Amino acid sequence: LLNGNPIPGGTNSFWEPTATGSYSVTMTDSNGCSATSAPFAYTFIGIDNGQATWLDVYPNPVAPGEGVTFRLRQSGSFRLKLYNGLGQLVLDRALEGQERVSTQLLAAGVYRYIVTGDGMGAVGGVFVR
């Protein structure tokens, strides 16, 4: 369900959200009994990094306590946002040239980065071991 409404074609065991909203699942057994999950808030970012040849991110994966470098291959005003696996914003800063982000305070896991600016955007993942 999306915002309490059935999703057309959303009857498979796997569904990938494509829009911002409140998602929940209703299951019905062979006796006709149904149960609906608690809603899950999902925010669709909608930026395709495609071939982001203007951005380097390394090393990836990165060891705890090391730093991951975000390097722009062009000048401009950009913004770097880093989200943890729960979708919580853990970093939001300006990005110009090259920026080293310490992983010392980050728990092991996968983090999603979003870099935007000058009409461009890139989305990717960083794995902290």
PLY file of the C-alpha trace (Angstrom):
ply
format ascii 1.0
element vertex 129
property float x
property float y
property float z
element edge 128
property int vertex1
property int vertex2
end_header
0.00 0.00 0.00
1.16 3.53 -0.73
-0.42 6.08 1.60
-3.10 3.49 2.41
-3.98 2.80 -1.24
-3.24 -0.38 -3.22
-0.29 -0.15 -5.62
-1.26 -1.33 -9.13
0.74 -4.48 -9.85
2.20 -4.49 -6.33
1.36 -8.10 -5.54
4.80 -9.74 -5.67
6.93 -10.70 -2.66
9.40 -7.92 -3.61
8.56 -4.30 -4.35
10.93 -1.41 -4.97
9.44 1.98 -4.05
9.58 4.65 -6.74
7.82 7.53 -4.99
7.88 9.29 -1.64
5.17 8.17 0.72
4.05 5.88 3.50
4.36 2.22 2.50
2.78 -0.79 4.20
2.11 -4.42 3.31
-1.17 -6.32 3.61
-1.00 -10.10 3.62
-3.98 -12.40 3.26
-3.79 -16.12 4.08
-5.67 -19.00 2.46
-8.51 -18.57 4.99
-9.07 -14.97 3.95
-7.59 -13.51 7.15
-5.60 -10.31 6.57
-3.03 -8.30 8.47
-1.39 -5.00 7.54
2.10 -3.95 8.61
2.89 -0.67 10.30
3.59 2.06 7.73
7.17 2.77 6.66
8.01 6.33 5.59
10.11 6.35 2.39
11.67 9.36 0.71
12.53 8.97 -2.96
15.64 10.95 -3.84
15.27 10.55 -7.61
18.83 11.35 -8.67
20.57 8.98 -11.07
24.34 9.05 -10.86
24.64 7.36 -14.27
28.23 7.96 -15.28
29.30 10.51 -12.67
32.69 11.05 -14.25
33.05 14.31 -12.35
33.25 12.63 -8.91
35.68 10.14 -7.34
34.94 8.38 -4.03
37.73 6.31 -2.48
38.69 4.04 -0.80
35.53 2.01 -0.90
35.12 -0.09 1.19
36.81 1.87 3.96
38.13 0.58 7.28
36.84 2.04 10.54
38.85 5.06 11.64
40.10 5.74 8.12
38.72 8.45 5.91
36.84 8.30 2.65
37.74 10.95 0.09
35.21 12.70 -2.14
37.05 14.40 -5.02
35.43 16.65 -7.60
36.98 16.65 -11.05
35.51 20.04 -11.82
35.08 23.33 -10.05
31.77 24.49 -8.69
29.62 24.68 -5.63
28.48 21.24 -4.46
26.84 19.77 -1.38
27.63 16.37 0.17
25.04 14.51 2.24
25.64 11.14 3.85
22.83 8.90 5.16
23.08 5.78 7.32
21.20 2.53 6.67
18.14 3.87 8.50
17.96 6.87 6.18
19.17 9.27 8.87
21.30 12.19 7.75
24.73 11.83 9.39
26.68 14.44 7.40
25.76 17.57 5.46
28.53 19.85 4.24
29.76 21.93 1.35
32.05 20.10 -1.05
34.68 21.97 -3.01
37.63 20.28 -4.64
38.46 17.40 -2.34
37.04 16.48 1.06
38.15 13.71 3.41
35.36 12.38 5.64
36.44 10.55 8.78
34.72 7.24 9.47
35.85 7.21 13.10
32.35 7.96 14.42
30.51 5.81 11.86
29.29 2.32 12.71
30.07 -0.48 10.28
27.54 -0.62 7.47
26.48 0.83 4.15
26.02 4.58 3.81
24.35 6.40 0.94
25.94 9.60 -0.33
24.28 12.28 -2.39
26.36 14.97 -4.07
24.47 17.79 -5.78
25.39 21.09 -7.36
25.69 23.03 -10.58
22.68 21.20 -12.05
24.21 17.76 -11.47
23.75 15.00 -8.93
25.34 11.71 -7.97
24.15 9.00 -5.62
26.26 6.12 -4.43
27.19 3.95 -1.52
30.12 3.77 0.85
30.77 0.60 2.81
32.38 1.02 6.24
33.85 -2.32 7.36
0 1
1 2
2 3
3 4
4 5
5 6
6 7
7 8
8 9
9 10
10 11
11 12
12 13
13 14
14 15
15 16
16 17
17 18
18 19
19 20
20 21
21 22
22 23
23 24
24 25
25 26
26 27
27 28
28 29
29 30
30 31
31 32
32 33
33 34
34 35
35 36
36 37
37 38
38 39
39 40
40 41
41 42
42 43
43 44
44 45
45 46
46 47
47 48
48 49
49 50
50 51
51 52
52 53
53 54
54 55
55 56
56 57
57 58
58 59
59 60
60 61
61 62
62 63
63 64
64 65
65 66
66 67
67 68
68 69
69 70
70 71
71 72
72 73
73 74
74 75
75 76
76 77
77 78
78 79
79 80
80 81
81 82
82 83
83 84
84 85
85 86
86 87
87 88
88 89
89 90
90 91
91 92
92 93
93 94
94 95
95 96
96 97
97 98
98 99
99 100
100 101
101 102
102 103
103 104
104 105
105 106
106 107
107 108
108 109
109 110
110 111
111 112
112 113
113 114
114 115
115 116
116 117
117 118
118 119
119 120
120 121
121 122
122 123
123 124
124 125
125 126
126 127
127 128
